[in-house]
């Protein structure tokens, strides 16, 4: 990725897996991933193309590895990173980002934010340990993060 690059990804299945309630109520998935293409079909006649498309069965780890892993690695080289989730209510932003209220999600269900935080601080510790092993001064790190939610034209700063 270049210094000013951006990539777009979509998750199919009303962009997230259906919840049990939706299955019970007989809701139908109205989107489909075009096989072999980064494209989502809506109904029979609308197609949207992205850099990455994940189908309804895509695992959180795969989405993280594809979309975010390199961004966090870039932070160790001094680059900033932004992950932006956009979509209608119920489209899966909270699920994919991992910011729901489930206190102990399984490792498989952890979203982007918990994975990124773990990756970032594990990477910092790894670099400090490596410096100590070879007898050089440990690198310094400054981590700052902002966590915003925008809804109904209002901005909420959720940074702790």
URTAHU-V663402 format. One record per backbone hydrogen bond with DSSP energy under -0.5 kcal/mol. NH is the residue of the N-H (numbers start at 1). CO is the residue of the C=O. E is the energy in kcal/mol with one decimal. If there is no record, write none. Layout:
nh:NH co:CO e:E
nh:NH co:CO e:E
This chain:
nh:5 co:2 e:-1.3
nh:10 co:52 e:-1.6
nh:12 co:10 e:-0.5
nh:12 co:54 e:-4.0
nh:16 co:13 e:-1.1
nh:23 co:19 e:-1.9
nh:24 co:20 e:-2.7
nh:25 co:21 e:-2.3
nh:26 co:23 e:-1.3
nh:27 co:22 e:-2.6
nh:32 co:41 e:-1.9
nh:34 co:39 e:-2.6
nh:35 co:33 e:-0.6
nh:37 co:34 e:-2.2
nh:39 co:37 e:-1.9
nh:40 co:48 e:-2.9
nh:41 co:32 e:-3.6
nh:42 co:46 e:-3.1
nh:43 co:30 e:-2.1
nh:43 co:41 e:-0.6
nh:45 co:42 e:-0.7
nh:46 co:42 e:-1.3
nh:48 co:40 e:-2.5
nh:50 co:38 e:-3.0
nh:51 co:8 e:-1.6
nh:52 co:8 e:-1.7
nh:54 co:10 e:-3.0
nh:58 co:55 e:-2.1
nh:60 co:108 e:-0.6
nh:63 co:59 e:-2.0
nh:64 co:60 e:-2.6
nh:65 co:61 e:-2.9
nh:66 co:62 e:-2.2
nh:67 co:63 e:-2.6
nh:68 co:64 e:-2.6
nh:69 co:64 e:-2.2
nh:71 co:68 e:-0.7
nh:72 co:68 e:-2.0
nh:73 co:69 e:-2.3
nh:74 co:70 e:-2.0
nh:75 co:71 e:-1.0
nh:75 co:72 e:-0.6
nh:76 co:72 e:-0.8
nh:76 co:73 e:-0.8
nh:77 co:74 e:-1.4
nh:78 co:75 e:-1.5
nh:79 co:74 e:-2.2
nh:86 co:84 e:-0.5
nh:91 co:88 e:-2.0
nh:96 co:92 e:-2.7
nh:97 co:93 e:-2.8
nh:98 co:94 e:-1.7
nh:99 co:94 e:-1.7
nh:103 co:101 e:-0.8
nh:105 co:102 e:-0.7
nh:109 co:106 e:-0.8
nh:110 co:106 e:-1.0
nh:110 co:107 e:-0.6
nh:112 co:96 e:-2.2
nh:113 co:97 e:-2.6
nh:115 co:111 e:-1.6
nh:116 co:112 e:-2.9
nh:117 co:113 e:-2.6
nh:118 co:114 e:-2.2
nh:119 co:115 e:-2.7
nh:120 co:116 e:-2.9
nh:121 co:117 e:-2.5
nh:122 co:118 e:-2.4
nh:123 co:119 e:-2.3
nh:124 co:120 e:-2.0
nh:125 co:121 e:-2.1
nh:126 co:122 e:-2.4
nh:127 co:123 e:-2.0
nh:128 co:124 e:-2.2
nh:129 co:125 e:-2.9
nh:130 co:126 e:-2.4
nh:131 co:127 e:-1.9
nh:132 co:128 e:-2.2
nh:133 co:129 e:-2.4
nh:134 co:130 e:-1.7
nh:135 co:131 e:-0.5
nh:135 co:132 e:-0.8
nh:136 co:131 e:-2.6
nh:144 co:142 e:-0.5
nh:148 co:146 e:-0.5
nh:149 co:156 e:-2.5
nh:151 co:154 e:-2.5
nh:154 co:151 e:-1.7
nh:156 co:149 e:-3.1
nh:158 co:147 e:-3.2
nh:158 co:156 e:-0.8
